[in-house]
């Protein structure tokens, strides 16, 4: 189920020509898919897709719209960083929704690779870590009905 | 002249200020960890959390308290007041880090400031490891897999798996696959 997180590789190769960045990112994705297929087989890859579709597309709700909307913004931000080597300040906080689900507090760290491309972003993200962790603590989840 | 302006000419007070900020951060974190422990032990249980559906493999209050490190889970109804205090502590901790960041940005870092940061990081790790409760039961699953060993962890099971694990059931030939 962690296969989709290979998307973090999109920002792992800065200061290189675009063609090299795209090639390295594609290589990482190919390696992840190959190893996943080798260890889990086609049923694993199918399960990643089917479970995501089944669990997150069952019912239309405001929370689902927010989750998918923020996740889509995060994916676009990563693609933008891959192509332009630029980041948009503030979008590192959208990375917590790359799991397309209600986030756990440690998902906050998913934004660090993207934020690290900009000194201001990583500094503010680290400073805000304690408050974000407290706000995202699901063990106290207010009115959480299912997950 | 503002304090940050004076710092450029005479910054002998910056390092002690950074040390104090880190100390405040560690104290707030320690208090928050103890608060989490108290909230976990004061959970009334599932009957006090109407409308909150437990996970299919969730722990009951009795099972949670029987663990070496009891769990704090939404369906066991941990007190909301504790979470509010945790958020307030988070604001304070973030403020302490913001002060450190501002001070270190306006003056050359000193060995004492970096040393204080290292000590604070070690203290935070020690405080976290000294906690008596957990906010997630995942660590028990990881320990279980480790104790089963590589062969045991991936050995097929004779029981039917939940629908989310259909891929695993298909590979193992588990009942219901």
Interface residues (C-beta under 8 A of the other chain):
Chain A: X40 X41 X43 X44 X46 X47 X48 X50 X51 X54 X55 X104 X105 X123 X126 X127 X128 X129 X130 X131 X132 X133 X134 X135 X137 X138 X139 X140 X141 X142 X143 X144 X145 X146 X147
Chain B: X25 X28 X29 X32 X36 X39 X51 X52 X53 X55 X71 X72 X73 X74 X78 X80 X82 X83 X86 X87 X89 X90 X91 X93 X94 X97 X98 X101 X135 X136 X163 X164 X165 X166 X167 X168 X170 X171
